[in-house]
Amino acid sequence: MSILTCLRRISLREATQHQRCRPLWVVVAFLLAILFTRTLTDGLAAQVVSPVATDTPAAEVTATASGGQPTASNEPSASVPSETVAQLPVAGNLAADQIKALVRARILALIRARIALSNAQETDSEETVLLPMVMGGAMTPSTANLTIVPAATVTTIAMMTPDTAHGREEATPTPVIEDAPTEPTATATPLRAVAALAEPTPDGSPRTAQVSILMYHYLSEPPADANIYRRDLSVAPSLFAQHLDRLLAEGYTTIRLDDLLLNLTQGAPLPPKPVILTFDDGYRDNYINAFPLLKERGMTATFFIVTDFIDEQRPEYLSWDMVREMYAGGMAIESHGRNHASLANRDADYLVWQALGSLETIEFELGVRPRFVSYPAGDYDENTIRIFQSANYWAGVTTKQGATHSSGDLFQLRRVRVRGTTTADDLVGLLAIEW
């Protein structure tokens, strides 16, 4: 029976099982094996370059059998170990045992190259890409400006997400970057740029400081139908300008909360007449009216923002572009919680959701971590302080009246409320009180 007759069988199984076809199939298989082996060895031998340096990358140079001219290869770039290929003989003068050795060496080199490439890809996949934050404008990260941070610097902490169906929070892991290699620098500004702060490690000496922390809210004329609370919290831009001019005339210097903290914890000196300006809630008129007046005079202030309100793009509150511009212009941006809800009488899960949610949002948008919290509506308790302190906040400001601060009570810093009826003379009188 001929090969053609066997091939006409309905199936390969039937042909191979036929008693007269079996010897023919054995011959065919043997011939195909010889052809395949010759093709493989000829192709591999044709790629050998003689001599080849022991550290030549496998993907850089190969040679043709005709003239040994280098040709491009699609193999991964990896160094061939010296014990695998060392002073290979010229192709064309190879004995059978040499060809076998070359085949074995080449296969080993390819395997090692594949392993090296695989390890490199796994390393890349375990790294975290941090987008740089652009100060003073919308963020436009590009791949050329990406910062690669090894996965070892990233830890996972519990980021709480509200579960409205159960009235409590559900923990979901969220990566938080620790010790990022660099902090973005602000654009040129007449004020001292707000940069990443070194943690103020207390030196153990108890201290007190008399520094007024002024508390503003709205910086605009209240609407005609405003209620008593809105009118009380609204300072007209012209009145605010008078406040600033009077402060300068009286010799006051605006400082930041971290300056006060360094004084309390380490004894860092303060100017003769320091004062801190703070704004709660993050209203849009803070950007429209307060920010230009402060910049004109080279003064600074701290703005406590409600991050969810900005994310929701509420028209009466700041936008992130405004916040970035204010930060680049020398203003400090700190936390007022996620949604201005009371932080008193809350369980730990809820407080973690508030503390970390606000912190991570501000850090993402500005590239700098907030270190201070203003308790919404002044509501807090010991559990609130404990959670925010564990989240690596450094201090908290209250709505309690006063200007004397203690190094042993950093999460209950007192403030001086500024009302819509507070004149420049009234303000100077409040600053003179020792309380």
PyMOL commands that set and color helices and strands:
alter all, ss='L'
color gray80, all
select helices_A, chain A and resi 3-7+12-17+22-46+96-125+143-145+151-153+228-233+237-249+257-266+284-296+307-311+320-328+348-366+376-378+382-390+410-412+424-432
alter helices_A, ss='H'
color red, helices_A
select strands_A, chain A and resi 62-63+70-71+128-130+147-149+154-163+168-177+208-210+212-216+253-254+274-281+302-305+332-335+372-374+395-401+404-406+413-417
alter strands_A, ss='S'
color yellow, strands_A
deselect
rebuild
show_as cartoon
